[in-house]
Amino acid sequence: RGKKISVTIITDIMNMIGACTVSGNIRRSAEIAFGEAECEEFLDLKNYEKNPQRQEYGWTSNNSIFAELGMDYTAACERVRKNGEPGFAWLSNMQNYSRMKDKPDYKDHRVRGGNPCLEQSLESMELCCLVETFPTKHDDFQDFKQTLHSALLFAKAVTLLPLHWPESNQIMKRNRRIGCSVSGIAQFISRRGLPELKTWLEDGYQELQEYDQRISEWLCVRQSIKLTSVKPSGTISLVAGATPGLHYPESRFYIRRLRMAHDSPLLERIKAAGYHIEPCAVSPESTSIVEFPVDAGEGVRTAKDVSMWEQLSLAAFLQRHWADNQVSATVSFDPETEGAQIATALQFFQYQLKGVSFLPRFVSGTAFKQMPYEAITEQQYREAISTLQTDVSLSSSSCMVGTMPEVQQVFCDNDSCIMP
């Protein structure tokens, strides 16, 4: 009685809650745990040789340290070289800067951390509000500008919604924080080049600032404290046919795997459309894995062609020219040729980033089962798409109607709804 609980117990509690949430197959779980850079116990949380009992649930959180500018990164980077963690969050940069190219404005002096993928700095009790755009899908900047207007208006409207917790409500009303993100960056660079990307980002950022001023006055609310992020993306970029966030694809042709509950009404439609489905290796009794063959497009460089240093430079580029919140960047690296360089790289990029994480690049055949992304050959891609049926609708409304006839009896007429 009266004893302090350990770092491990605190993280265990949150991780077990996350594991329980995922196992229900109704919701998804995203967690981040922050620790001090000198805490050996925190640094070794995902060392399953030291903590074998944590292997069952330790995967549910991203673990990052609050890095201090000028610190010695050697000890942390030795862990990174082995398993990719911890990540690094520079709280002073988060609190002091908007875009890293601008002078310190100290807008976020109250910030104490960030969301699980670290694309938004957050105060305690604050929620993130994210929206995603795809500049590579636009013919010109004027077209992209219209998308930015729609994205900002939608996200701003979300900040008007009341929350259950008074403390969170108060912070959300004060900050109106928004993270308008860009994805498909690798494709944009390959098609239009880095100089044009810089122009779009700079002009887009200024457009958002001006538009936020206009709609905030119209809505009679405060302007948003910050407006832009780069989120890691995933399913959303897959739907849009774009590479996720700033990341490069594993290969031009690859398999993208998604988890789906056995009882999802969409699963039967996916099966009918000819996509490969198999039981999840972790929870075969409740979850299926769906494989989507993807072609990232001609001319797009792949992750193995982009060095760790170039990936860090691109993250810094976006933190400088676009994101006044943060850039979510997971930098892949070769443990043999680049692992020893991570600590040196952080000495340079600690003054240009607010956060970053790393991922060792696995040799083919050594990765874990059912990885989210897996490179395939063009022949394998052609074979995979040759079995697909294009006349099967995968829209959620079609799936619900096709699998749950009673839904057809639920409708609204004027101001009243008839429920089953």
Solvent accessible surface area in square Angstrom, and as a share of the most:
residue,aa,sasa,rsa
1,R,280,1.02
2,G,83,0.80
3,K,180,0.76
4,K,200,0.85
5,I,101,0.51
6,S,41,0.27
7,V,51,0.29
8,T,24,0.14
9,I,84,0.43
10,I,92,0.47
11,T,5,0.03
12,D,19,0.10
13,I,90,0.46
14,M,51,0.23
15,N,0,0.00
16,M,91,0.41
17,I,108,0.55
18,G,2,0.02
19,A,25,0.20
20,C,94,0.56
21,T,46,0.27
22,V,16,0.09
23,S,74,0.48
24,G,44,0.43
25,N,21,0.11
26,I,154,0.78
27,R,170,0.62
28,R,129,0.47
29,S,36,0.23
30,A,73,0.56
31,E,28,0.13
32,I,27,0.14
33,A,7,0.06
34,F,57,0.24
35,G,11,0.10
36,E,94,0.42
37,A,16,0.13
38,E,138,0.62
39,C,33,0.19
40,E,99,0.44
41,E,74,0.33
42,F,6,0.02
43,L,10,0.05
44,D,12,0.06
45,L,1,0.01
46,K,32,0.14
47,N,40,0.20
48,Y,60,0.23
49,E,164,0.73
50,K,130,0.55
51,N,28,0.14
52,P,83,0.52
53,Q,98,0.44
54,R,0,0.00
55,Q,110,0.49
56,E,143,0.64
57,Y,24,0.09
58,G,0,0.00
59,W,127,0.45
60,T,13,0.07
61,S,3,0.02
62,N,64,0.33
63,N,5,0.03
64,S,7,0.05
65,I,0,0.00
66,F,36,0.15
67,A,5,0.04
68,E,118,0.53
69,L,74,0.37
70,G,53,0.51
71,M,36,0.16
72,D,107,0.55
73,Y,1,0.00
74,T,75,0.43
75,A,47,0.36
76,A,3,0.02
77,C,8,0.05
78,E,85,0.38
79,R,42,0.15
80,V,0,0.00
81,R,80,0.29
82,K,164,0.69
83,N,63,0.32
84,G,2,0.02
85,E,32,0.14
86,P,3,0.02
87,G,3,0.03
88,F,0,0.00
89,A,0,0.00
90,W,0,0.00
91,L,40,0.20
92,S,42,0.27
93,N,4,0.02
94,M,0,0.00
95,Q,37,0.17
96,N,45,0.23
97,Y,53,0.20
98,S,8,0.05
99,R,11,0.04
100,M,28,0.12
101,K,74,0.31
102,D,53,0.28
103,K,176,0.75
104,P,57,0.36
105,D,58,0.30
106,Y,124,0.47
107,K,93,0.40
108,D,1,0.01
109,H,100,0.45
110,R,101,0.37
111,V,0,0.00
112,R,136,0.50
113,G,7,0.07
114,G,12,0.12
115,N,9,0.05
116,P,34,0.21
117,C,55,0.33
118,L,14,0.07
119,E,6,0.03
120,Q,0,0.00
121,S,0,0.00
122,L,19,0.09
123,E,14,0.06
124,S,71,0.46
125,M,76,0.34
126,E,13,0.06
127,L,82,0.41
128,C,55,0.33
129,C,10,0.06
130,L,50,0.25
131,V,24,0.14
132,E,25,0.11
133,T,2,0.01
134,F,28,0.12
135,P,2,0.01
136,T,14,0.08
137,K,106,0.45
138,H,22,0.10
139,D,122,0.63
140,D,70,0.36
141,F,39,0.16
142,Q,109,0.48
143,D,62,0.32
144,F,1,0.00
145,K,40,0.17
146,Q,105,0.47
147,T,43,0.25
148,L,0,0.00
149,H,31,0.14
150,S,72,0.47
151,A,10,0.08
152,L,0,0.00
153,L,66,0.33
154,F,127,0.53
155,A,1,0.01
156,K,0,0.00
157,A,47,0.36
158,V,55,0.32
159,T,5,0.03
160,L,74,0.37
161,L,112,0.56
162,P,109,0.68
163,L,50,0.25
164,H,183,0.82
165,W,155,0.54
166,P,99,0.63
167,E,95,0.42
168,S,3,0.02
169,N,31,0.16
170,Q,126,0.56
171,I,18,0.09
172,M,15,0.07
173,K,112,0.47
174,R,60,0.22
175,N,2,0.01
176,R,22,0.08
177,R,0,0.00
178,I,0,0.00
179,G,0,0.00
180,C,0,0.00
181,S,0,0.00
182,V,0,0.00
183,S,0,0.00
184,G,0,0.00
185,I,0,0.00
186,A,1,0.01
187,Q,5,0.02
188,F,0,0.00
189,I,39,0.20
190,S,49,0.31
191,R,130,0.48
192,R,83,0.30
193,G,22,0.21
194,L,74,0.37
195,P,107,0.67
196,E,61,0.27
197,L,1,0.00
198,K,88,0.37
199,T,72,0.42
200,W,11,0.04
201,L,1,0.01
202,E,29,0.13
203,D,65,0.34
204,G,0,0.00
205,Y,16,0.06
206,Q,84,0.37
207,E,29,0.13
208,L,0,0.00
209,Q,53,0.23
210,E,93,0.42
211,Y,31,0.12
212,D,2,0.01
213,Q,105,0.47
214,R,125,0.46
215,I,7,0.04
216,S,3,0.02
217,E,136,0.61
218,W,173,0.61
219,L,49,0.24
220,C,118,0.70
221,V,35,0.20
222,R,147,0.54
223,Q,89,0.40
224,S,13,0.08
225,I,29,0.15
226,K,2,0.01
227,L,2,0.01
228,T,0,0.00
229,S,0,0.00
230,V,0,0.00
231,K,26,0.11
232,P,31,0.20
233,S,26,0.17
234,G,10,0.09
235,T,70,0.41
236,I,93,0.47
237,S,2,0.01
238,L,41,0.20
239,V,127,0.73
240,A,33,0.25
241,G,45,0.43
242,A,7,0.06
243,T,1,0.00
244,P,15,0.10
245,G,0,0.00
246,L,6,0.03
247,H,34,0.15
248,Y,27,0.10
249,P,6,0.04
250,E,73,0.33
251,S,17,0.11
252,R,76,0.28
253,F,15,0.06
254,Y,10,0.04
255,I,16,0.08
256,R,25,0.09
257,R,32,0.12
258,L,33,0.16
259,R,85,0.31
260,M,26,0.12
261,A,14,0.11
262,H,80,0.36
263,D,128,0.66
264,S,26,0.17
265,P,45,0.29
266,L,52,0.26
267,L,12,0.06
268,E,102,0.46
269,R,57,0.21
270,I,3,0.01
271,K,115,0.49
272,A,58,0.45
273,A,3,0.02
274,G,28,0.27
275,Y,43,0.16
276,H,96,0.43
277,I,40,0.20
278,E,51,0.23
279,P,83,0.52
280,C,4,0.02
281,A,57,0.44
282,V,118,0.68
283,S,18,0.11
284,P,70,0.44
285,E,134,0.60
286,S,32,0.21
287,T,1,0.00
288,S,6,0.04
289,I,7,0.04
290,V,0,0.00
291,E,23,0.10
292,F,33,0.14
293,P,21,0.13
294,V,24,0.14
295,D,49,0.25
296,A,5,0.04
297,G,15,0.15
298,E,142,0.64
299,G,59,0.57
300,V,11,0.06
301,R,103,0.38
302,T,11,0.07
303,A,9,0.07
304,K,139,0.59
305,D,82,0.43
306,V,2,0.01
307,S,51,0.33
308,M,0,0.00
309,W,82,0.29
310,E,61,0.28
311,Q,17,0.08
312,L,0,0.00
313,S,53,0.34
314,L,14,0.07
315,A,0,0.00
316,A,8,0.07
317,F,32,0.13
318,L,0,0.00
319,Q,1,0.00
320,R,116,0.42
321,H,13,0.06
322,W,0,0.00
323,A,0,0.00
324,D,2,0.01
325,N,0,0.00
326,Q,0,0.00
327,V,3,0.02
328,S,9,0.06
329,A,5,0.04
330,T,55,0.32
331,V,2,0.01
332,S,15,0.10
333,F,0,0.00
334,D,46,0.24
335,P,33,0.21
336,E,143,0.64
337,T,92,0.53
338,E,20,0.09
339,G,3,0.03
340,A,77,0.60
341,Q,68,0.30
342,I,0,0.00
343,A,26,0.20
344,T,71,0.41
345,A,0,0.00
346,L,0,0.00
347,Q,72,0.32
348,F,124,0.52
349,F,15,0.06
350,Q,1,0.01
351,Y,128,0.49
352,Q,71,0.32
353,L,1,0.01
354,K,0,0.00
355,G,3,0.03
356,V,6,0.03
357,S,36,0.23
358,F,5,0.02
359,L,82,0.41
360,P,12,0.07
361,R,62,0.23
362,F,90,0.37
363,V,114,0.65
364,S,114,0.74
365,G,80,0.77
366,T,91,0.53
367,A,35,0.27
368,F,124,0.52
369,K,162,0.69
370,Q,41,0.18
371,M,44,0.20
372,P,60,0.38
373,Y,61,0.23
374,E,78,0.35
375,A,57,0.44
376,I,23,0.12
377,T,80,0.46
378,E,88,0.40
379,Q,127,0.57
380,Q,91,0.41
381,Y,26,0.10
382,R,112,0.41
383,E,95,0.43
384,A,33,0.26
385,I,57,0.29
386,S,86,0.56
387,T,78,0.45
388,L,42,0.21
389,Q,93,0.42
390,T,139,0.81
391,D,127,0.66
392,V,38,0.22
393,S,48,0.31
394,L,64,0.32
395,S,54,0.35
396,S,86,0.55
397,S,74,0.48
398,S,35,0.23
399,C,2,0.01
400,M,64,0.29
401,V,68,0.39
402,G,47,0.45
403,T,53,0.31
404,M,66,0.30
405,P,87,0.55
406,E,87,0.39
407,V,44,0.25
408,Q,105,0.47
409,Q,117,0.52
410,V,55,0.32
411,F,100,0.42
412,C,87,0.52
413,D,84,0.44
414,N,146,0.75
415,D,142,0.73
416,S,65,0.42
417,C,73,0.44
418,I,96,0.49
419,M,136,0.61
420,P,122,0.76
